[in-house]
Amino acid sequence: MIQDAASTDAAAGPVPGFRHQLRTATQAQHLRTETAFAPFAAGMPERLTWFLAAQRAGLAALCESCDAPELASRGVIADLLLRLDADLARRGARHQGVAPAGPLDPLAVDYIVLGSRLGTEVMRRTLAGLLPPSEMPAYFAAPDVRPLWKAHCAALGRVGTGSPRAAAVIADAELGFELFQLAAGVQDTFAGRAA
């Protein structure tokens, strides 16, 4: 989970009120998550297995934290988990899971999942210059989520900035970011940071 909040805003056009509030309110937690994954960004591709394991653990915990039928990213998460399982199996590795934090608001989960997929494209391009195509993890070849992201931005735009729903989405997004921080930390001790 490495997400560039500025790039996700740019990808969707003008900033609606609540989406901007959500990004601003969760910025500190988002930066803590980025810091947890900084070893991968600084050490590509050597820490790729660690990164994949942490992504697997974080996404699973996030999905298990939201059983709402309106979770738009559920299919994306299911696809990513299958890809990550295959990638880890290919490397003879496994992940250490973390407990879910639910129930989380589906808008908070979608914000994290769909936003992080947009940022993953930057990593994919970097890795493509470092790895032969046969070694590129399937995780980085997942389908484009930009149509879902645009629909998600529209949904965020319908949330009132001072509403109870806004407060819930912000709090739950912070919890979702924490799940990825925990997932990164657990893989540190479980799988080391080996490739």
Secondary structure, 3 states (H helix, E strand, C coil): CCCCHHHHHHHHCCCCHHHHHHHHHCHHHHHHHHHHHHHHHHCCCCCHHHHHHHHHHHHHHHHHCCCCCCCCCHHHHHHHHHHHHHHHHHCCCCCCCCCCCCCCCHHHHHHHHHHHHHHHHHHHHHHHCCCCHHHCCHHHHCCCCHHHHHHHHHHHHCCCCCCHHHHHHHHHHHHHHHHHHHHHHHHHHHCCCCC
